[in-house]
């Protein structure tokens, strides 16, 4: 993976630079990735928290994604939608705003 835009003379303007700081990842790591355009692999993405899991093959990753999707789908749709909405809202708002 890579934030490649600086290599071609652009700032990442399709949301990458706006979204990465909101992921709770070290700003030092984000700036390094964005300013150097150095590629990074799955293990580093896992280490910094960009991904939650790394699997050895595409087939295993697809199987795991389906398992997670089925697990989420087995929950109350109202609870899942409400939880997602609150989590998304909380990224840009303080605790008092969510009460």
N, CA, C and O atoms as a printed pandas DataFrame, in Angstrom:
     atom_number atom_name residue_name chain_id  residue_number  x_coord  y_coord  z_coord
0              1         N          UNK        A               1    0.847   -1.159    0.000
1              2        CA          UNK        A               1    0.000    0.000    0.000
2              3         C          UNK        A               1    0.894    1.223    0.000
3              4         O          UNK        A               1    2.084    1.150    0.305
4              5         N          UNK        A               2    0.284    2.361   -0.353
5              6        CA          UNK        A               2    1.116    3.552   -0.507
6              7         C          UNK        A               2    0.224    4.780   -0.668
7              8         O          UNK        A               2   -0.833    4.717   -1.296
8              9         N          UNK        A               3    0.664    5.891   -0.096
9             10        CA          UNK        A               3    0.066    7.196   -0.392
10            11         C          UNK        A               3    0.991    7.802   -1.434
11            12         O          UNK        A               3    2.009    8.396   -1.080
12            13         N          UNK        A               4    0.662    7.666   -2.694
13            14        CA          UNK        A               4    1.581    7.868   -3.816
14            15         C          UNK        A               4    1.598    9.290   -4.375
15            16         O          UNK        A               4    2.516    9.646   -5.114
16            17         N          UNK        A               5    0.611   10.101   -4.041
17            18        CA          UNK        A               5    0.424   11.360   -4.757
18            19         C          UNK        A               5    1.640   12.281   -4.793
19            20         O          UNK        A               5    1.872   12.928   -5.814
20            21         N          UNK        A               6    2.429   12.367   -3.714
21            22        CA          UNK        A               6    3.575   13.275   -3.738
22            23         C          UNK        A               6    4.602   12.885   -4.804
23            24         O          UNK        A               6    5.356   13.730   -5.286
24            25         N          UNK        A               7    4.627   11.607   -5.166
25            26        CA          UNK        A               7    5.553   11.173   -6.217
26            27         C          UNK        A               7    5.176   11.713   -7.591
27            28         O          UNK        A               7    6.021   11.771   -8.485
28            29         N          UNK        A               8    3.930   12.106   -7.767
29            30        CA          UNK        A               8    3.498   12.647   -9.062
30            31         C          UNK        A               8    3.113   14.121   -8.962
31            32         O          UNK        A               8    2.429   14.659   -9.833
32            33         N          UNK        A               9    3.567   14.767   -7.878
33            34        CA          UNK        A               9    3.381   16.204   -7.745
34            35         C          UNK        A               9    1.999   16.649   -7.301
35            36         O          UNK        A               9    1.583   17.768   -7.601
36            37         N          UNK        A              10    1.285   15.791   -6.592
37            38        CA          UNK        A              10   -0.062   16.131   -6.131
38            39         C          UNK        A              10   -0.177   15.950   -4.623
39            40         O          UNK        A              10    0.588   15.207   -4.008
40            41         N          UNK        A              11   -1.153   16.648   -4.041
41            42        CA          UNK        A              11   -1.567   16.338   -2.674
42            43         C          UNK        A              11   -2.718   15.341   -2.792
43            44         O          UNK        A              11   -3.532   15.437   -3.711
44            45         N          UNK        A              12   -2.789   14.395   -1.875
45            46        CA          UNK        A              12   -3.857   13.388   -1.918
46            47         C          UNK        A              12   -5.179   14.089   -1.614
47            48         O          UNK        A              12   -5.505   14.335   -0.452
48            49         N          UNK        A              13   -5.932   14.408   -2.656
49            50        CA          UNK        A              13   -7.100   15.266   -2.477
50            51         C          UNK        A              13   -8.441   14.565   -2.585
51            52         O          UNK        A              13   -9.472   15.229   -2.689
52            53         N          UNK        A              14   -8.454   13.236   -2.562
53            54        CA          UNK        A              14   -9.735   12.533   -2.649
54            55         C          UNK        A              14  -10.149   11.974   -1.296
55            56         O          UNK        A              14  -10.933   11.027   -1.227
56            57         N          UNK        A              15   -9.635   12.546   -0.238
57            58        CA          UNK        A              15  -10.042   12.166    1.102
58            59         C          UNK        A              15   -8.988   11.467    1.930
59            60         O          UNK        A              15   -9.161   11.316    3.139
60            61         N          UNK        A              16   -7.907   11.036    1.317
61            62        CA          UNK        A              16   -6.880   10.313    2.060
62            63         C          UNK        A              16   -6.334   11.159    3.199
63            64         O          UNK        A              16   -6.291   10.706    4.343
64            65         N          UNK        A              17   -5.916   12.389    2.898
65            66        CA          UNK        A              17   -5.306   13.234    3.922
66            67         C          UNK        A              17   -6.318   13.707    4.956
67            68         O          UNK        A              17   -5.945   14.028    6.084
68            69         N          UNK        A              18   -7.583   13.754    4.590
69            70        CA          UNK        A              18   -8.635   14.139    5.535
70            71         C          UNK        A              18   -9.013   12.981    6.451
71            72         O          UNK        A              18   -9.349   13.190    7.617
72            73         N          UNK        A              19   -8.960   11.787    5.933
73            74        CA          UNK        A              19   -9.418   10.617    6.689
74            75         C          UNK        A              19   -8.342   10.001    7.577
75            76         O          UNK        A              19   -8.644    9.599    8.701
76            77         N          UNK        A              20   -7.112    9.913    7.117
77            78        CA          UNK        A              20   -6.074    9.236    7.893
78            79         C          UNK        A              20   -5.923    9.798    9.312
79            80         O          UNK        A              20   -5.812    9.005   10.247
80            81         N          UNK        A              21   -5.912   11.120    9.526
81            82        CA          UNK        A              21   -5.752   11.624   10.897
82            83         C          UNK        A              21   -6.908   11.263   11.831
83            84         O          UNK        A              21   -6.762   11.350   13.050
84            85         N          UNK        A              22   -8.036   10.865   11.286
85            86        CA          UNK        A              22   -9.190   10.535   12.111
86            87         C          UNK        A              22   -9.216    9.063   12.514
87            88         O          UNK        A              22  -10.137    8.627   13.206
88            89         N          UNK        A              23   -8.227    8.308   12.093
89            90        CA          UNK        A              23   -8.213    6.875   12.366
90            91         C          UNK        A              23   -7.489    6.510   13.651
91            92         O          UNK        A              23   -7.393    5.331   13.991
92            93         N          UNK        A              24   -6.984    7.494   14.362
93            94        CA          UNK        A              24   -6.283    7.209   15.606
94            95         C          UNK        A              24   -4.886    6.648   15.392
95            96         O          UNK        A              24   -4.305    6.045   16.295
96            97         N          UNK        A              25   -4.358    6.846   14.210
97            98        CA          UNK        A              25   -3.011    6.400   13.867
98            99         C          UNK        A              25   -2.045    7.537   14.184
99           100         O          UNK        A              25   -2.405    8.709   14.079
100          101         N          UNK        A              26   -0.847    7.200   14.564
101          102        CA          UNK        A              26    0.182    8.195   14.866
102          103         C          UNK        A              26    0.334    9.198   13.719
103          104         O          UNK        A              26    0.506    8.807   12.564
104          105         N          UNK        A              27    0.271   10.490   14.043
105          106        CA          UNK        A              27    0.473   11.524   13.016
106          107         C          UNK        A              27    1.882   11.451   12.453
107          108         O          UNK        A              27    2.097   11.786   11.289
108          109         N          UNK        A              28    2.833   11.024   13.251
109          110        CA          UNK        A              28    4.195   10.861   12.750
110          111         C          UNK        A              28    4.213    9.832   11.623
111          112         O          UNK        A              28    4.824   10.060   10.579
112          113         N          UNK        A              29    3.541    8.697   11.833
113          114        CA          UNK        A              29    3.483    7.666   10.802
114          115         C          UNK        A              29    2.726    8.163    9.577
115          116         O          UNK        A              29    3.156    7.936    8.447
116          117         N          UNK        A              30    1.605    8.838    9.794
117          118        CA          UNK        A              30    0.803    9.360    8.677
118          119         C          UNK        A              30    1.626   10.332    7.839
119          120         O          UNK        A              30    1.639   10.236    6.612
120          121         N          UNK        A              31    2.311   11.263    8.490
121          122        CA          UNK        A              31    3.124   12.231    7.750
122          123         C          UNK        A              31    4.255   11.531    7.001
123          124         O          UNK        A              31    4.552   11.870    5.855
124          125         N          UNK        A              32    4.874   10.567    7.643
125          126        CA          UNK        A              32    5.939    9.823    6.969
126          127         C          UNK        A              32    5.391    9.145    5.707
127          128         O          UNK        A              32    5.980    9.254    4.632
128          129         N          UNK        A              33    4.263    8.448    5.847
129          130        CA          UNK        A              33    3.678    7.740    4.705
130          131         C          UNK        A              33    3.276    8.711    3.596
131          132         O          UNK        A              33    3.529    8.447    2.420
132          133         N          UNK        A              34    2.656    9.825    3.962
133          134        CA          UNK        A              34    2.150   10.770    2.961
134          135         C          UNK        A              34    3.253   11.600    2.316
135          136         O          UNK        A              34    3.174   11.913    1.128
136          137         N          UNK        A              35    4.270   11.957    3.074
137          138        CA          UNK        A              35    5.321   12.834    2.541
138          139         C          UNK        A              35    6.434   12.091    1.807
139          140         O          UNK        A              35    7.108   12.667    0.954
140          141         N          UNK        A              36    6.626   10.820    2.137
141          142        CA          UNK        A              36    7.697   10.063    1.474
142          143         C          UNK        A              36    7.183    9.172    0.352
143          144         O          UNK        A              36    7.949    8.791   -0.534
144          145         N          UNK        A              37    5.908    8.839    0.377
145          146        CA          UNK        A              37    5.293    7.916   -0.590
146          147         C          UNK        A              37    5.946    6.543   -0.552
147          148         O          UNK        A              37    5.876    5.797   -1.529
148          149         N          UNK        A              38    6.585    6.200    0.571
149          150        CA          UNK        A              38    7.191    4.876    0.680
150          151         C          UNK        A              38    6.102    3.819    0.826
151          152         O          UNK        A              38    5.166    3.997    1.605
152          153         N          UNK        A              39    6.215    2.737    0.094
153          154        CA          UNK        A              39    5.226    1.668    0.223
154          155         C          UNK        A              39    5.306    0.994    1.599
155          156         O          UNK        A              39    6.364    0.960    2.227
156          157         N          UNK        A              40    4.188    0.470    2.044
157          158        CA          UNK        A              40    4.152   -0.294    3.283
158          159         C          UNK        A              40    3.265   -1.513    3.068
159          160         O          UNK        A              40    2.330   -1.491    2.268
160          161         N          UNK        A              41    3.580   -2.561    3.792
161          162        CA          UNK        A              41    2.868   -3.824    3.606
162          163         C          UNK        A              41    1.791   -4.060    4.642
163          164         O          UNK        A              41    1.510   -3.217    5.493
164          165         N          UNK        A              42    1.207   -5.219    4.541
165          166        CA          UNK        A              42    0.093   -5.599    5.403
166          167         C          UNK        A              42    0.500   -5.632    6.872
167          168         O          UNK        A              42   -0.260   -5.196    7.736
168          169         N          UNK        A              43    1.691   -6.146    7.157
169          170        CA          UNK        A              43    2.119   -6.244    8.558
170          171         C          UNK        A              43    2.274   -4.863    9.192
171          172         O          UNK        A              43    1.913   -4.669   10.353
172          173         N          UNK        A              44    2.810   -3.899    8.432
173          174        CA          UNK        A              44    2.928   -2.539    8.970
174          175         C          UNK        A              44    1.548   -1.907    9.125
175          176         O          UNK        A              44    1.288   -1.219   10.112
176          177         N          UNK        A              45    0.669   -2.137    8.161
177          178        CA          UNK        A              45   -0.696   -1.613    8.266
178          179         C          UNK        A              45   -1.381   -2.162    9.513
179          180         O          UNK        A              45   -2.134   -1.446   10.174
180          181         N          UNK        A              46   -1.129   -3.413    9.835
181          182        CA          UNK        A              46   -1.674   -4.012   11.051
182          183         C          UNK        A              46   -1.038   -3.390   12.285
183          184         O          UNK        A              46   -1.732   -3.060   13.247
184          185         N          UNK        A              47    0.266   -3.233   12.259
185          186        CA          UNK        A              47    1.000   -2.681   13.409
186          187         C          UNK        A              47    0.528   -1.284   13.779
187          188         O          UNK        A              47    0.410   -0.965   14.962
188          189         N          UNK        A              48    0.256   -0.441   12.776
189          190        CA          UNK        A              48   -0.144    0.939   13.068
190          191         C          UNK        A              48   -1.648    1.086   13.256
191          192         O          UNK        A              48   -2.120    2.159   13.632
192          193         N          UNK        A              49   -2.405    0.025   13.001
193          194        CA          UNK        A              49   -3.844    0.085   13.211
194          195         C          UNK        A              49   -4.659    0.483   12.004
195          196         O          UNK        A              49   -5.837    0.814   12.135
196          197         N          UNK        A              50   -4.055    0.458   10.832
197          198        CA          UNK        A              50   -4.776    0.805    9.612
198          199         C          UNK        A              50   -5.726   -0.316    9.201
199          200         O          UNK        A              50   -6.758   -0.065    8.577
200          201         N          UNK        A              51   -5.378   -1.538    9.550
201          202        CA          UNK        A              51   -6.241   -2.697    9.312
202          203         C          UNK        A              51   -6.374   -3.460   10.625
203          204         O          UNK        A              51   -5.534   -3.326   11.514
204          205         N          UNK        A              52   -7.421   -4.251   10.743
205          206        CA          UNK        A              52   -7.657   -4.981   11.991
206          207         C          UNK        A              52   -7.186   -6.427   11.941
207          208         O          UNK        A              52   -7.092   -7.088   12.975
208          209         N          UNK        A              53   -6.891   -6.916   10.751
209          210        CA          UNK        A              53   -6.499   -8.314   10.623
210          211         C          UNK        A              53   -5.742   -8.503    9.307
211          212         O          UNK        A              53   -6.025   -7.828    8.318
212          213         N          UNK        A              54   -4.787   -9.420    9.305
213          214        CA          UNK        A              54   -4.045   -9.769    8.094
214          215         C          UNK        A              54   -4.089  -11.281    7.958
215          216         O          UNK        A              54   -3.815  -12.012    8.910
216          217         N          UNK        A              55   -4.435  -11.735    6.777
217          218        CA          UNK        A              55   -4.503  -13.174    6.513
218          219         C          UNK        A              55   -3.554  -13.528    5.379
219          220         O          UNK        A              55   -3.245  -12.679    4.543
220          221         N          UNK        A              56   -3.089  -14.773    5.341
221          222        CA          UNK        A              56   -2.038  -15.139    4.390
222          223         C          UNK        A              56   -2.443  -15.174    2.921
223          224         O          UNK        A              56   -1.598  -14.972    2.049
224          225         N          UNK        A              57   -3.723  -15.427    2.630
225          226        CA          UNK        A              57   -4.127  -15.527    1.222
226          227         C          UNK        A              57   -5.410  -14.736    0.970
227          228         O          UNK        A              57   -6.161  -14.417    1.892
228          229         N          UNK        A              58   -5.632  -14.437   -0.293
229          230        CA          UNK        A              58   -6.854  -13.745   -0.687
230          231         C          UNK        A              58   -8.082  -14.589   -0.339
231          232         O          UNK        A              58   -9.077  -14.064    0.162
232          233         N          UNK        A              59   -8.012  -15.885   -0.601
233          234        CA          UNK        A              59   -9.146  -16.768   -0.297
234          235         C          UNK        A              59   -9.487  -16.745    1.191
235          236         O          UNK        A              59  -10.659  -16.700    1.565
236          237         N          UNK        A              60   -8.455  -16.776    2.037
237          238        CA          UNK        A              60   -8.698  -16.720    3.481
238          239         C          UNK        A              60   -9.279  -15.370    3.892
239          240         O          UNK        A              60  -10.131  -15.298    4.778
240          241         N          UNK        A              61   -8.815  -14.308    3.247
241          242        CA          UNK        A              61   -9.338  -12.973    3.556
242          243         C          UNK        A              61  -10.806  -12.856    3.157
243          244         O          UNK        A              61  -11.613  -12.297    3.900
244          245         N          UNK        A              62  -11.146  -13.381    1.994
245          246        CA          UNK        A              62  -12.546  -13.348    1.546
246          247         C          UNK        A              62  -13.410  -14.187    2.479
247          248         O          UNK        A              62  -14.504  -13.769    2.860
248          249         N          UNK        A              63  -12.923  -15.367    2.845
249          250        CA          UNK        A              63  -13.670  -16.232    3.762
250          251         C          UNK        A              63  -13.905  -15.519    5.095
251          252         O          UNK        A              63  -15.010  -15.554    5.637
252          253         N          UNK        A              64  -12.872  -14.882    5.612
253          254        CA          UNK        A              64  -12.992  -14.162    6.897
254          255         C          UNK        A              64  -13.953  -12.990    6.764
255          256         O          UNK        A              64  -14.753  -12.746    7.668
256          257         N          UNK        A              65  -13.890  -12.270    5.667
257          258        CA          UNK        A              65  -14.802  -11.140    5.450
258          259         C          UNK        A              65  -16.252  -11.613    5.429
259          260         O          UNK        A              65  -17.130  -10.964    5.997
260          261         N          UNK        A              66  -16.496  -12.734    4.778
261          262        CA          UNK        A              66  -17.853  -13.301    4.733
262          263         C          UNK        A              66  -18.291  -13.718    6.137
263          264         O          UNK        A              66  -19.439  -13.489    6.518
264          265         N          UNK        A              67  -17.392  -14.325    6.905
265          266        CA          UNK        A              67  -17.718  -14.716    8.283
266          267         C          UNK        A              67  -18.117  -13.507    9.115
267          268         O          UNK        A              67  -19.108  -13.545    9.844
268          269         N          UNK        A              68  -17.341  -12.433    9.002
269          270        CA          UNK        A              68  -17.642  -11.222    9.763
270          271         C          UNK        A              68  -18.959  -10.612    9.295
271          272         O          UNK        A              68  -19.774  -10.180   10.111
272          273         N          UNK        A              69  -19.166  -10.577    7.976
273          274        CA          UNK        A              69  -20.417  -10.028    7.441
274          275         C          UNK        A              69  -21.615  -10.826    7.939
275          276         O          UNK        A              69  -22.646  -10.251    8.290
276          277         N          UNK        A              70  -21.479  -12.165    7.971
277          278        CA          UNK        A              70  -22.570  -13.006    8.466
278          279         C          UNK        A              70  -22.823  -12.771    9.953
279          280         O          UNK        A              70  -23.971  -12.759   10.396
280          281         N          UNK        A              71  -21.765  -12.586   10.712
281          282        CA          UNK        A              71  -21.911  -12.312   12.135
282          283         C          UNK        A              71  -22.645  -10.988   12.361
283          284         O          UNK        A              71  -23.574  -10.915   13.166
284          285         N          UNK        A              72  -22.223   -9.949   11.648
285          286        CA          UNK        A              72  -22.890   -8.648   11.771
286          287         C          UNK        A              72  -24.345   -8.750   11.318
287          288         O          UNK        A              72  -25.237   -8.179   11.946
288          289         N          UNK        A              73  -24.580   -9.479   10.226
289          290        CA          UNK        A              73  -25.939   -9.631    9.694
290          291         C          UNK        A              73  -26.852  -10.390   10.657
291          292         O          UNK        A              73  -28.073  -10.256   10.580
292          293         N          UNK        A              74  -26.278  -11.186   11.561
293          294        CA          UNK        A              74  -27.088  -11.935   12.517
294          295         C          UNK        A              74  -27.574  -11.065   13.674
295          296         O          UNK        A              74  -28.409  -11.499   14.468
296          297         N          UNK        A              75  -27.062   -9.854   13.775
297          298        CA          UNK        A              75  -27.430   -8.944   14.862
298          299         C          UNK        A              75  -28.667   -8.145   14.472
299          300         O          UNK        A              75  -29.096   -8.155   13.319
300          301         N          UNK        A              76  -29.222   -7.464   15.443
301          302        CA          UNK        A              76  -30.372   -6.605   15.185
302          303         C          UNK        A              76  -29.987   -5.504   14.199
303          304         O          UNK        A              76  -29.036   -4.763   14.448
304          305         N          UNK        A              77  -30.713   -5.384   13.080
305          306        CA          UNK        A              77  -30.393   -4.315   12.119
306          307         C          UNK        A              77  -30.474   -2.917   12.738
307          308         O          UNK        A              77  -29.675   -2.041   12.408
308          309         N          UNK        A              78  -31.423   -2.715   13.620
309          310        CA          UNK        A              78  -31.559   -1.406   14.276
310          311         C          UNK        A              78  -30.333   -1.126   15.147
311          312         O          UNK        A              78  -29.801   -0.016   15.142
312          313         N          UNK        A              79  -29.894   -2.135   15.890
313          314        CA          UNK        A              79  -28.718   -1.960   16.747
314          315         C          UNK        A              79  -27.460   -1.729   15.922
315          316         O          UNK        A              79  -26.637   -0.883   16.271
316          317         N          UNK        A              80  -27.305   -2.471   14.835
317          318        CA          UNK        A              80  -26.125   -2.317   13.978
318          319         C          UNK        A              80  -26.110   -0.934   13.337
319          320         O          UNK        A              80  -25.086   -0.250   13.356
320          321         N          UNK        A              81  -27.246   -0.519   12.768
321          322        CA          UNK        A              81  -27.311    0.801   12.124
322          323         C          UNK        A              81  -27.101    1.921   13.132
323          324         O          UNK        A              81  -26.404    2.894   12.845
324          325         N          UNK        A              82  -27.703    1.788   14.314
325          326        CA          UNK        A              82  -27.531    2.813   15.347
326          327         C          UNK        A              82  -26.100    2.882   15.842
327          328         O          UNK        A              82  -25.558    3.970   16.033
328          329         N          UNK        A              83  -25.481    1.722   16.052
329          330        CA          UNK        A              83  -24.094    1.683   16.508
330          331         C          UNK        A              83  -23.172    2.324   15.481
331          332         O          UNK        A              83  -22.299    3.116   15.835
332          333         N          UNK        A              84  -23.364    1.984   14.213
333          334        CA          UNK        A              84  -22.535    2.561   13.157
334          335         C          UNK        A              84  -22.719    4.077   13.099
335          336         O          UNK        A              84  -21.738    4.812   12.977
336          337         N          UNK        A              85  -23.950    4.550   13.183
337          338        CA          UNK        A              85  -24.215    5.996   13.132
338          339         C          UNK        A              85  -23.543    6.722   14.302
339          340         O          UNK        A              85  -22.960    7.790   14.116
340          341         N          UNK        A              86  -23.623    6.149   15.498
341          342        CA          UNK        A              86  -23.003    6.784   16.670
342          343         C          UNK        A              86  -21.485    6.790   16.541
343          344         O          UNK        A              86  -20.841    7.796   16.840
344          345         N          UNK        A              87  -20.910    5.677   16.099
345          346        CA          UNK        A              87  -19.454    5.637   15.918
346          347         C          UNK        A              87  -18.997    6.647   14.870
347          348         O          UNK        A              87  -18.016    7.361   15.080
348          349         N          UNK        A              88  -19.701    6.710   13.748
349          350        CA          UNK        A              88  -19.346    7.673   12.694
350          351         C          UNK        A              88  -19.478    9.107   13.196
351          352         O          UNK        A              88  -18.610    9.935   12.919
352          353         N          UNK        A              89  -20.536    9.411   13.921
353          354        CA          UNK        A              89  -20.756   10.755   14.460
354          355         C          UNK        A              89  -19.656   11.114   15.455
355          356         O          UNK        A              89  -19.179   12.248   15.485
356          357         N          UNK        A              90  -19.260   10.137   16.265
357          358        CA          UNK        A              90  -18.298   10.394   17.335
358          359         C          UNK        A              90  -16.901   10.738   16.832
359          360         O          UNK        A              90  -16.108   11.318   17.574
360          361         N          UNK        A              91  -16.588   10.395   15.596
361          362        CA          UNK        A              91  -15.273   10.728   15.041
362          363         C          UNK        A              91  -15.043   12.235   15.053
363          364         O          UNK        A              91  -13.934   12.692   15.332
364          365         N          UNK        A              92  -16.077   13.002   14.755
365          366        CA          UNK        A              92  -15.940   14.456   14.632
366          367         C          UNK        A              92  -16.573   15.243   15.777
367          368         O          UNK        A              92  -16.632   16.471   15.717
368          369         N          UNK        A              93  -17.041   14.566   16.804
369          370        CA          UNK        A              93  -17.739   15.248   17.904
370          371         C          UNK        A              93  -17.248   14.753   19.254
371          372         O          UNK        A              93  -16.775   13.624   19.386
372          373         N          UNK        A              94  -17.366   15.605   20.238
373          374        CA          UNK        A              94  -16.959   15.246   21.591
374          375         C          UNK        A              94  -17.998   14.367   22.273
375          376         O          UNK        A              94  -19.095   14.155   21.756
376          377         N          UNK        A              95  -17.628   13.861   23.445
377          378        CA          UNK        A              95  -18.520   12.980   24.201
378          379         C          UNK        A              95  -19.820   13.693   24.547
379          380         O          UNK        A              95  -20.894   13.105   24.416
380          381         N          UNK        A              96  -19.750   14.949   24.986
381          382        CA          UNK        A              96  -20.960   15.689   25.369
382          383         C          UNK        A              96  -21.922   15.845   24.184
383          384         O          UNK        A              96  -23.137   15.875   24.379
384          385         N          UNK        A              97  -21.396   15.945   22.976
385          386        CA          UNK        A              97  -22.251   16.081   21.794
386          387         C          UNK        A              97  -23.061   14.816   21.530
387          388         O          UNK        A              97  -24.128   14.878   20.919
388          389         N          UNK        A              98  -22.563   13.678   21.984
389          390        CA          UNK        A              98  -23.233   12.417   21.715
390          391         C          UNK        A              98  -24.218   11.985   22.785
391          392         O          UNK        A              98  -24.876   10.955   22.646
392          393         N          UNK        A              99  -24.323   12.765   23.851
393          394        CA          UNK        A              99  -25.231   12.376   24.943
394          395         C          UNK        A              99  -26.634   12.871   24.683
395          396         O          UNK        A              99  -27.531   12.638   25.493
